[in-house]
Amino acid sequence: MDTTLQFATYPGLDDRIIVLRAADEVDAVFIRTARFNILVDTLATPALCRQALDLLSEQIRDRPLLVVNSHMDWDHFWGNATLGPYVPIFAHEKALERLRDPAALRTLSEKKQERRFAAVELVAPTITFAGETVTLHGGDLSLDLIHTPGHTPDHVAVWIPEIRTCLAVDAVEHPIPEVWSSDPADLCALVASLKRIRDLQADYVVLAHGQSADPAVVDANLRYFTGLRDRVADLSETELDVVGLVEREGLRLQDFLTVPEAMQAETRAFYERCHQSNLAAVLAARKARIDVVAEATDG
C-alpha cells in the first residue's frame, strides 16, 4: 500500500511553493509561477504521483505543467509514468546515461518484489540540458536548474533567485548526504556542489530528505566532510587498509554529528551506510593524495 501524501511548508517560505511530503520517504516540491506550474520530482510510484496531481488539481488546471527530474534515483522519478506524453520532463543529460545503465533495470526488478512498485515503468526525461545551468523563465519567478553532481552524476538543484530559495534535493541532506562512489572525483564533485549551494546565500534550502529548509544544514554537511578528511589525514599509512575503520572511535558517524535520539532504527542504519560510503571515498582520496576539500575549492 502506498504512502499518503501531505502538503507541507516551512515558516516564511513563499506561498507559491508547496512541499509534497511522502511520510519519511521523500519530499517533492511544487512551484506556481505566472506562466506555468512546475513539479520537482514525481515521487517513488505512479500512485504517489497521481495523488500529488489530484491534491494539486486546483492549482494546476489553469496553466501548463512542467516537471523536473532532479536525478534518476528511484524515489525521485518513478512516478513519471503518470504524467502522460504531453508534460515536458526536464533533467540533466547524464540522467539518460543512468537510465541506459543496466543497473536501472536491476533496481526496478528488485523493487518490484514489493507490491507498491508493481506498476512502475521507467519513463525517461523528454528535455535534457548539458553544462552547468539552464533557466526556466516563469515571469514572476525564474528557476535555474543547476547541475550539482557528487551524490549522483546527474543531480540537479533548483535555485529561485527572486525569493532566495534553493531546492537542494539530495545534494544537501540532514544529517549527511551520500557520495556516489569511492572515486575521489565524485567526492570532490559533491563537496564542490555543497559549496556552490552555500555560495548562493539562500534564505531557504529545501531538502528532499530530512524535512528541513535551514541553510545551516549546508554548512553542517561541509563541516562533516572536512572533519572526515581531517580524521583520515591523521591515520598512518598502515591504518588506511584496516578493516572496520567505520566502527573505530573517532571515525564513527556519532563522532561527527549528534544523531537525533528520535531517529528510527531503520533511518539510522541508512545513514550509517551513507557514512561508511563517505569514509571509503575519503580513504581513497587520502591514498591518492587528493585533498577533496581543497580540490573542490580550487575547482
Helices and strands as residue ranges (DSSP letters): E 6-8, E 17-22, E 26-32, E 37-40, H 46-55, H 57-60, E 65-68, H 74-77, G 80-82, E 89-92, H 94-100, H 102-111, G 115-117, E 127-129, E 133-137, E 142-147, E 156-160, G 161-163, E 165-169, H 184-199, E 204-207, H 216-233, G 238-241, G 245-247, G 253-255, H 265-287, H 292-298
